[in-house]
């Protein structure tokens, strides 16, 4: 496996120089964040980003994310234009040596939480999702806005976009996802870039919007839509593990050959439908990190891993979920488990 770290560009307080000092770190996972969703990423911008990263002694082999325009998810007549732009982005990223692209197909909202700085018992703060709080929220009122969300909702704004999904079903979303995949995977095969869809976070419907990348059955269905080694998964233990209905090690063992990118984090579930993000250490949450990594190891995983969201610890401030210290601890913990598995296998 190759250890990587999420980096949000030159304005990220977690600098490349700091990331480079984490033991075992090979590269960063990043993107071009100031280009509107659906537009083409100029090759010169991509190459400049790659040079910055390479000059710091790190690789840029994974992009997270190339966002999918809402018109594609909705299946509007304009989707073909945005799909063509998406194909161009795949080709341009391949020219820069990118080998894996992470994306998601969540309608309207990306990852969703009810609190970004919930105080845990140990004094650290973390991202949490409490069902009772989310159920009271009305996204149309503007009371809920999270980092990472695309807020360029187009003509008519968020309310209009949500209205477009009013009678939209899971089957509609499946059909539009298949249409998208049939167009882009052929390009991915051509330029040898592995596409890796991220599961829905959380893995259930929110605000009446359908979500489909949620369970083993749905991952199985997704992979069958276009049966290609270039149509694969970003397997996120924290997203899929937010519900006790998902057996994370079993999923990894079943889908391991189609997992191109692994997000590793722990969650604690105070009740079904709610979760708190926890330290990576197994006993801090409800996920067994040793069993999760054992499943990757025994599956022969050779893809990319990154420690996912971390708590804010030791007085650090910054982008919620993406501070340096706790994620660096997570990377070291993951590397320690992996090295142990390798040694025991000899």
C-alpha positions as CSV (number, residue, x, y, z in Angstrom):
1,X,0.0,0.0,0.0
2,X,1.0,3.6,-0.4
3,X,0.4,6.0,2.4
4,X,-1.0,9.4,1.4
5,X,-2.3,12.6,3.1
6,X,-5.1,15.0,2.1
7,X,-3.7,18.4,1.2
8,X,-5.9,21.5,0.4
9,X,-3.4,23.5,-1.5
10,X,-1.2,26.5,-0.8
11,X,-3.7,28.0,1.7
12,X,-3.8,24.8,3.8
13,X,-2.2,25.5,7.2
14,X,-0.9,21.9,7.0
15,X,2.0,22.5,4.6
16,X,3.7,20.0,2.3
17,X,6.9,20.4,4.4
18,X,5.0,19.2,7.5
19,X,3.3,16.3,5.6
20,X,6.7,15.2,4.2
21,X,7.9,14.7,7.8
22,X,5.3,12.0,8.7
23,X,7.1,8.6,8.6
24,X,6.2,6.5,5.6
25,X,4.4,9.3,3.7
26,X,4.7,8.9,-0.1
27,X,2.4,11.6,-1.5
28,X,-0.6,13.9,-1.1
29,X,-4.2,13.6,-2.3
30,X,-5.4,17.0,-3.6
31,X,-7.3,18.8,-6.3
32,X,-7.7,22.2,-8.0
33,X,-10.3,23.8,-5.7
34,X,-11.0,27.2,-7.4
35,X,-12.4,26.0,-10.7
36,X,-16.2,25.7,-10.8
37,X,-17.7,22.3,-10.8
38,X,-18.1,21.0,-14.3
39,X,-15.4,23.1,-15.9
40,X,-12.2,21.8,-17.5
41,X,-9.0,21.8,-15.4
42,X,-6.3,23.4,-17.6
43,X,-3.3,21.1,-18.1
44,X,-0.9,23.9,-17.2
45,X,-2.6,24.3,-13.8
46,X,-2.4,20.6,-13.1
47,X,1.3,20.4,-14.1
48,X,2.1,23.4,-11.9
49,X,0.4,21.7,-8.9
50,X,2.3,18.5,-9.6
51,X,5.6,20.4,-9.7
52,X,4.9,22.1,-6.3
53,X,4.2,18.7,-4.7
54,X,7.1,17.0,-6.4
55,X,9.5,19.8,-5.3
56,X,8.5,19.1,-1.7
57,X,9.5,15.4,-2.1
58,X,6.0,14.0,-2.5
59,X,3.9,12.3,-5.2
60,X,0.7,13.4,-6.8
61,X,-0.9,10.2,-8.0
62,X,-4.4,10.6,-6.5
63,X,-6.9,13.4,-7.0
64,X,-9.7,13.9,-4.6
65,X,-12.0,15.0,-6.0
66,X,-13.1,15.8,-9.5
67,X,-16.7,16.8,-8.6
68,X,-19.6,15.6,-10.7
69,X,-21.9,18.4,-11.8
70,X,-25.5,18.2,-10.5
71,X,-26.9,18.2,-14.1
72,X,-25.2,14.8,-14.5
73,X,-26.8,13.4,-11.4
74,X,-30.2,14.8,-12.4
75,X,-29.9,13.5,-15.9
76,X,-30.6,16.9,-17.5
77,X,-30.1,17.6,-21.2
78,X,-27.0,19.6,-20.4
79,X,-25.2,16.6,-18.8
80,X,-23.4,15.6,-22.0
81,X,-21.5,18.9,-22.0
82,X,-20.3,18.3,-18.5
83,X,-19.5,14.7,-19.1
84,X,-17.3,15.7,-22.0
85,X,-15.5,18.2,-19.7
86,X,-15.1,15.4,-17.2
87,X,-13.5,13.2,-19.8
88,X,-11.0,16.0,-20.6
89,X,-10.1,16.3,-17.0
90,X,-9.4,12.5,-16.8
91,X,-7.1,12.8,-19.8
92,X,-5.4,15.9,-18.5
93,X,-4.8,14.4,-15.1
94,X,-3.4,11.2,-16.7
95,X,-0.9,13.3,-18.6
96,X,0.4,14.6,-15.2
97,X,0.9,11.0,-13.9
98,X,-2.3,10.8,-11.9
99,X,-3.3,7.1,-11.4
100,X,-6.5,7.3,-9.3
101,X,-9.4,9.8,-9.2
102,X,-11.8,9.8,-6.3
103,X,-15.3,11.3,-6.8
104,X,-18.8,10.9,-5.3
105,X,-22.3,10.8,-6.6
106,X,-24.2,12.3,-3.6
107,X,-27.0,14.6,-4.7
108,X,-26.6,18.3,-3.6
109,X,-24.6,17.8,-0.4
110,X,-21.3,16.2,0.2
111,X,-20.4,14.8,3.7
112,X,-22.9,16.0,6.3
113,X,-22.4,16.6,10.1
114,X,-24.4,18.3,12.8
115,X,-21.4,19.7,14.6
116,X,-17.9,20.4,13.5
117,X,-16.3,20.9,16.9
118,X,-18.0,18.7,19.4
119,X,-16.0,18.3,22.6
120,X,-15.1,14.7,23.4
121,X,-14.4,13.4,26.9
122,X,-10.6,13.7,26.4
123,X,-10.8,17.4,25.6
124,X,-10.3,17.1,21.9
125,X,-13.0,18.2,19.4
126,X,-14.4,16.1,16.5
127,X,-17.0,16.0,13.8
128,X,-20.3,14.4,14.8
129,X,-23.6,13.5,13.3
130,X,-26.6,13.4,15.7
131,X,-29.8,12.2,13.9
132,X,-32.0,14.2,16.3
133,X,-30.2,17.5,15.4
134,X,-30.1,16.8,11.6
135,X,-33.8,15.9,11.5
136,X,-34.6,19.4,12.8
137,X,-32.5,21.2,10.2
138,X,-33.8,22.8,7.0
139,X,-31.1,23.3,4.5
140,X,-33.2,25.7,2.5
141,X,-33.0,28.2,5.4
142,X,-29.2,28.3,5.1
143,X,-28.6,27.1,8.7
144,X,-26.5,24.3,7.6
145,X,-23.3,24.9,5.6
146,X,-20.2,22.7,5.8
147,X,-16.6,22.9,4.5
148,X,-16.2,21.0,1.2
149,X,-19.7,21.5,0.0
150,X,-20.2,23.0,-3.4
151,X,-22.2,26.1,-2.9
152,X,-22.4,27.1,-6.6
153,X,-25.9,25.8,-7.0
154,X,-26.6,27.6,-10.2
155,X,-29.5,29.7,-11.3
156,X,-32.3,29.6,-8.7
157,X,-30.0,28.7,-5.8
158,X,-30.2,25.8,-3.4
159,X,-34.0,25.9,-3.0
160,X,-34.5,25.5,-6.8
161,X,-32.0,22.6,-6.9
162,X,-33.7,20.8,-4.0
163,X,-37.0,21.2,-5.8
164,X,-35.5,19.5,-8.9
165,X,-35.0,16.4,-6.7
166,X,-38.5,16.5,-5.3
167,X,-39.8,13.4,-7.1
168,X,-36.4,12.0,-7.8
169,X,-35.9,8.3,-6.9
170,X,-33.0,6.0,-6.1
171,X,-33.6,4.3,-9.5
172,X,-33.4,7.6,-11.2
173,X,-30.0,8.2,-9.6
174,X,-28.8,4.6,-10.5
175,X,-29.8,5.2,-14.1
176,X,-28.0,8.5,-14.3
177,X,-24.9,7.0,-12.6
178,X,-24.8,4.2,-15.1
179,X,-25.1,6.7,-18.0
180,X,-22.1,8.7,-16.6
181,X,-20.0,5.5,-16.0
182,X,-20.5,4.2,-19.5
183,X,-19.1,7.5,-20.8
184,X,-16.2,8.0,-18.5
185,X,-14.8,4.5,-17.9
186,X,-13.9,4.0,-21.5
187,X,-11.7,7.1,-21.2
188,X,-10.3,5.8,-17.9
189,X,-9.4,2.5,-19.5
190,X,-7.8,4.4,-22.4
191,X,-5.5,6.5,-20.2
192,X,-5.1,3.9,-17.4
193,X,-6.6,6.0,-14.6
194,X,-8.6,4.1,-12.0
195,X,-11.9,5.8,-11.0
196,X,-12.8,5.3,-7.4
197,X,-16.3,6.3,-6.2
198,X,-16.6,7.4,-2.6
199,X,-19.5,6.0,-0.5
200,X,-22.2,8.3,0.7
201,X,-21.4,10.0,4.0
202,X,-23.5,9.2,5.9
203,X,-24.7,6.1,4.1
204,X,-28.4,6.9,4.2
205,X,-30.9,9.4,2.8
206,X,-30.7,12.9,4.1
207,X,-33.2,15.8,3.6
208,X,-35.3,13.5,1.4
209,X,-32.5,13.1,-1.1
210,X,-31.6,9.6,-2.4
211,X,-28.3,8.0,-1.6
212,X,-27.1,4.8,-3.2
213,X,-23.4,4.0,-2.4
214,X,-24.3,2.8,1.0
215,X,-24.2,-1.0,1.5
216,X,-22.6,-4.2,0.2
217,X,-25.6,-4.9,-2.0
218,X,-25.3,-1.5,-3.5
219,X,-21.5,-1.6,-4.0
220,X,-22.0,-5.0,-5.7
221,X,-24.6,-3.4,-8.0
222,X,-22.4,-0.3,-8.6
223,X,-19.5,-2.5,-9.8
224,X,-21.7,-4.4,-12.1
225,X,-22.9,-1.3,-13.9
226,X,-19.6,-1.2,-15.8
227,X,-17.6,-4.3,-15.1
228,X,-14.1,-2.9,-15.5
229,X,-11.0,-2.9,-13.3
230,X,-11.0,0.9,-13.9
231,X,-14.5,1.2,-12.3
232,X,-13.7,0.9,-8.6
233,X,-14.2,2.1,-5.1
234,X,-12.8,4.5,-2.5
235,X,-13.6,2.4,0.5
236,X,-14.1,4.7,3.5
237,X,-14.3,2.9,6.8
238,X,-15.8,5.9,8.5
239,X,-18.5,6.6,6.0
240,X,-19.7,3.0,5.6
241,X,-19.0,2.2,9.3
242,X,-21.4,5.0,10.4
243,X,-24.0,2.2,10.5
244,X,-23.6,-1.0,12.3
245,X,-25.3,-2.8,9.4
246,X,-22.1,-2.7,7.4
247,X,-19.4,-5.3,8.1
248,X,-16.3,-3.3,7.0
249,X,-13.7,-6.2,7.0
250,X,-16.1,-8.4,5.1
251,X,-16.7,-5.7,2.5
252,X,-13.0,-5.2,2.0
253,X,-12.5,-9.0,1.5
254,X,-15.3,-9.1,-1.0
255,X,-14.5,-6.0,-3.0
256,X,-10.7,-5.8,-2.4
257,X,-9.6,-6.2,-6.0
258,X,-11.8,-3.2,-7.0
259,X,-10.8,-1.0,-4.1
260,X,-8.3,1.5,-5.5
261,X,-8.3,4.0,-2.6
262,X,-8.8,3.4,1.2
263,X,-9.9,6.0,3.7
264,X,-9.2,4.8,7.2
265,X,-10.9,6.3,10.3
266,X,-12.8,5.2,13.3
267,X,-16.3,6.1,14.4
268,X,-18.3,5.7,17.6
269,X,-22.0,5.0,17.3
270,X,-24.0,6.2,20.3
271,X,-27.1,4.9,18.6
272,X,-28.0,3.8,15.1
273,X,-28.3,6.8,12.8
274,X,-25.8,8.9,14.9
275,X,-22.0,8.8,15.1
276,X,-19.0,10.6,16.5
277,X,-15.7,10.6,14.7
278,X,-13.1,9.1,17.0
279,X,-9.3,8.6,17.2
280,X,-8.0,5.9,14.9
281,X,-7.2,3.6,17.8
282,X,-9.7,0.7,17.7
283,X,-10.9,1.0,21.3
284,X,-11.8,4.6,20.8
285,X,-14.6,3.7,18.5
286,X,-16.7,0.9,17.2
287,X,-14.4,-0.2,14.3
288,X,-11.6,-2.8,14.7
289,X,-8.7,-1.2,12.8
290,X,-6.5,-4.3,13.0
291,X,-9.2,-6.4,11.4
292,X,-9.8,-3.7,8.8
293,X,-6.2,-3.5,7.8
294,X,-5.8,-7.3,8.0
295,X,-8.6,-7.6,5.5
296,X,-6.7,-5.2,3.2
297,X,-3.4,-7.0,3.7
298,X,-4.9,-10.5,3.1
299,X,-6.6,-9.2,0.0
300,X,-3.3,-8.2,-1.5
301,X,-4.1,-4.5,-1.4
302,X,-1.6,-2.4,-3.3
303,X,-3.5,0.8,-3.7
304,X,-3.5,4.1,-1.8
305,X,-4.4,4.6,1.8
306,X,-4.9,7.8,3.7
307,X,-5.8,8.5,7.3
308,X,-9.2,10.2,7.1
309,X,-10.7,12.9,9.3
310,X,-9.0,13.6,12.5
311,X,-9.9,15.2,15.8
312,X,-8.5,18.6,16.7
313,X,-6.0,18.0,19.5
314,X,-3.2,19.8,21.3
315,X,-4.8,23.2,20.7
316,X,-4.6,23.0,17.0
317,X,-7.0,25.0,14.9
318,X,-7.8,24.7,11.2
319,X,-10.0,23.1,8.6
320,X,-12.5,20.8,10.6
321,X,-11.5,17.2,10.4
322,X,-8.2,18.1,8.6
323,X,-5.7,19.1,11.1
324,X,-2.2,17.8,11.1
325,X,-1.6,16.1,14.5
326,X,-4.4,13.6,14.8
327,X,-4.2,12.5,11.1
328,X,-0.4,12.1,11.5
329,X,-1.0,9.9,14.5
330,X,-3.5,8.0,12.4
331,X,-0.9,7.5,9.6
332,X,1.7,6.2,12.1
333,X,-0.9,3.9,13.7
334,X,-1.9,2.5,10.3
335,X,1.8,2.0,9.3
336,X,2.5,0.2,12.6
337,X,-0.3,-2.2,12.1
338,X,0.7,-2.8,8.4
339,X,4.3,-3.4,9.4
340,X,3.2,-5.9,12.0
341,X,1.1,-7.8,9.5
342,X,4.1,-7.9,7.1
343,X,6.4,-9.2,9.8
344,X,3.9,-11.9,11.0
345,X,3.5,-13.0,7.4
346,X,7.2,-13.8,7.0
